[in-house]
Amino acid sequence: MNAPIAKRVPFTHDIHNDIREDHYYWMKDKTNPEVVSYLEEENKYFSEVMKPLEQKTNEIFEGMVARVPESEEKVPVQNGQYFYYSREQKDKQYPIYARKRVESRELLDQEEEEVILDLNLLAGDDDYLSVTLQRLNEEQTKLAYLDNRDGSDRYTIYIKDLKTGDLLSDRIENVYIFGSMEWSQCGKYIFYVTVDDMQRPYRVWRHEVGSTEGDELLYEEQEVTFALFISKTQSGKYITVHSSSTMTEEVRLIDSEKPLSPIQLVDERRRGIKYDVDHWGEDLLILTNENALNFKLLRCPVSDLSRREEVIPYDENRYLQVVYPTKNKLFVLGRENGLTQIWVLEHNELQQLEWDEPLYTLSIVGGQSYDSDELLIEYESLLTPDTTYSLQIATGEKQAIHTAAVNGEYDPEAYNQHQLWATAKDGVKVPLMVSYKKGAIDDGPAPLILTGYGSYGMDSNPYFNAYRLPLLDKGVVFVTAQVRGGGEMGRHWYENGKTQHKLNSFTDFIDAARFLIEEGYTTADQMAARGGSAGGLLVGAVSNMAGDLFKVIVPEVPFVDVLTTMLDDTIPLTTLEWDEWGNPQREEDYTYMKSYSPYDNVEEKEYPHMYITTGLNDPRVAYWEPAKWVARLRTKKTDDNTLVLKTNMGAGHFGASGRFDHLKEAAECYAFIMDKIGVE
């Protein structure tokens, strides 16, 4: 079967006295049968190309499945009289959520579990199910959850009566995928956030449970560059309403104990000022970047929101990201030296918790009680499976109480993990996280997969993945480049990789690749680049700028038609992104963005092998971006290298929802990569 060649329909974009020809603009019309037909033809071609790799795909898939434990259970988290947890069975696609009513952790084995939500039963015969948020009322007799069946960001709230197992008649549609649902303390009301026609979360409502009256609109965010999110403070006293853009934050409070009271503004929005709010005792805690690039911590009395007092002196070397108050101690999460850290406030100073490995990731387990005597912390590294520590809040003593199971033999001592620093072209040191099986690079360069993201200030952290083990055992080296645009090294790391500095993300990745070749880790014929979403933009731009450094490039759900998307404010999320990429209505931003937009920079030259994915229902990166890009690449590239596009016709940005379906997709991708970089 020959590769599909899409029809060309003349269309031009004309702005700032610059004309861009776009012969594949017609693909934007999802209702056009020719669009779906083209995507299906690409899928048929994909299947044809992958046929010779079927055995390799199955081997990788079976190796991954072999690493799936017979059962997996998360550490039970105490909330009132119950301990809550989720578990997975090897023969099931989805997790099961359950609880036990006991007085202490030591008695858990003596009590039978109560299943509160089995996603396998909930999915039924549907091919796709996503449940993102679950919220219990204060009495823990009702469970509200968000349900989606098409991969979009539009979810439906259902409420389950945990005494009877029945669903209430309440059904609330058009609710955002996350940060969008909370109970009042009395359990009579649910607050939720709905989306507009562009799937931007913009309205907060109050719903009276059981009522057939219309819900009350509490606040509408009218600025199209802002999105709306809600969350409950750790104490449960307040629900925070965040009006958020890339550069600016504005927070309001709903008193969850007085759900009919008006919303209260904490601090008016000022461009460039980001802040977050939590509640501790008689104070609000405010984490702000005002005159503090890496954020400082303030407090103000609940009774007087105009007052501000510094909690600790500002330290530019500490990037403070989240405050986590408990009844008796205050914890802070952030970053230092490129790694996640947790500090505890002692005698008006932050004391850092210590860990043994050189690379690790820390997080605080969600759903814990404000007045608990212990704090559950999740710890993992490239070599250490997800391990839960219990920290005694009163004494600071910590103990590992659970480590995620790894099926089959696994000896972490058989592998290496370490940090490298590549020098960027402007002299900046870019951190790289490296893992491989011992001996893999002893005899010279090895096959290597280099990944990256570098956008929105998001962190690429070291994490354990048992499904990587079969590939590590074949001698593949895994490297993550923490390029600028992420937040790994602090807020400045983000600021220097966005808008008019975005090129730093791409050149950092290129310099990392060159460094790995120079240091003897790999060669251009043995190296693959992989990135998803904004990471797909990253490796897509690199394919134009320095594709000769890679044998294969894998952009997954890639944001590659940058200008066309960012000029169209009818597309979901576009207006929210202008502070991230720039607004191409401004000529300066337009010119800069055009200089790297992958779709606009396709040339008549050789490209590496490319494996590109998308989802038909993706609201974050529309399917037509990678589809158009592939069509243009097919007509421009001068090589015989393989180029495939796989469209998931029933899912969105995150691919298949079932665990084994997701592994199958991963196995196909790895089979393609392994074949190209010479791994038997």
Number of C-alpha atoms within 10 A of each C-alpha: 8 7 17 18 14 22 13 13 13 11 13 13 13 10 14 12 7 11 10 14 13 18 17 20 18 18 22 15 12 14 9 11 9 15 18 16 11 17 23 18 18 23 19 17 20 19 16 14 18 18 12 10 17 16 12 20 23 15 15 25 23 16 17 22 18 17 22 21 16 13 13 16 18 17 22 20 20 23 19 17 13 19 21 22 19 19 16 20 15 16 10 14 17 22 18 19 20 18 22 22 18 18 13 11 14 8 11 17 10 9 11 11 16 13 16 19 20 16 17 15 10 13 19 10 9 9 14 18 22 21 19 14 17 17 17 19 18 15 11 16 13 22 19 22 19 24 22 20 18 20 24 21 22 23 27 18 23 18 21 21 15 17 10 9 13 11 15 14 13 16 12 16 15 18 26 28 25 18 19 24 28 25 26 25 19 13 20 14 21 22 24 25 27 25 22 14 10 14 21 25 29 21 22 23 18 22 20 17 17 12 12 10 8 9 15 12 14 14 16 16 17 11 12 15 20 23 24 25 22 23 21 22 20 22 17 19 19 23 25 26 25 22 23 20 23 19 14 17 22 23 22 19 22 23 19 24 15 13 21 12 10 11 16 14 15 18 13 11 16 12 12 13 18 21 22 19 24 25 25 22 13 11 16 21 25 24 21 21 18 14 10 15 19 23 25 24 25 19 21 19 17 16 10 10 15 10 11 15 12 13 17 14 12 17 13 15 12 20 27 28 21 18 23 21 22 22 15 13 15 16 20 21 20 22 23 16 13 18 18 22 23 23 19 21 16 11 8 10 12 17 14 14 11 9 11 6 12 10 22 20 19 24 16 18 14 10 14 20 18 21 16 16 15 21 22 25 19 20 21 23 20 26 25 20 20 21 19 24 22 18 17 15 20 10 9 13 11 17 13 14 11 17 18 17 17 17 15 11 7 13 9 13 9 12 18 16 21 14 13 17 15 20 16 19 12 9 8 12 15 21 22 21 21 20 19 27 21 15 12 20 17 10 7 11 20 24 25 29 24 24 25 27 29 31 25 19 23 14 22 20 20 22 18 19 16 23 20 18 20 18 20 19 15 15 20 26 24 21 24 24 26 29 34 33 30 26 24 28 26 26 22 17 20 25 21 18 26 23 18 16 15 24 20 20 29 28 21 27 30 24 19 27 26 19 18 21 18 12 10 14 20 23 23 20 18 24 29 28 29 24 23 24 22 21 24 28 28 34 34 34 27 23 28 21 17 18 22 15 22 25 22 30 29 29 28 28 30 29 26 30 23 20 25 19 19 23 17 13 14 12 18 21 22 20 22 20 17 19 16 21 24 20 20 23 15 11 14 13 18 21 14 18 23 18 13 23 21 29 27 22 16 21 16 12 12 16 26 25 23 25 22 24 24 29 27 23 22 24 19 21 25 24 27 24 24 29 27 22 21 24 21 21 18 18 13 15 17 13 13 10 14 16 21 22 26 24 24 22 18 16 22 26 25 19 24 22 19 19 15 19 14 14 18 20 17 16 23 20 19 20 23 22 27 26 13 21 23 13 15 9
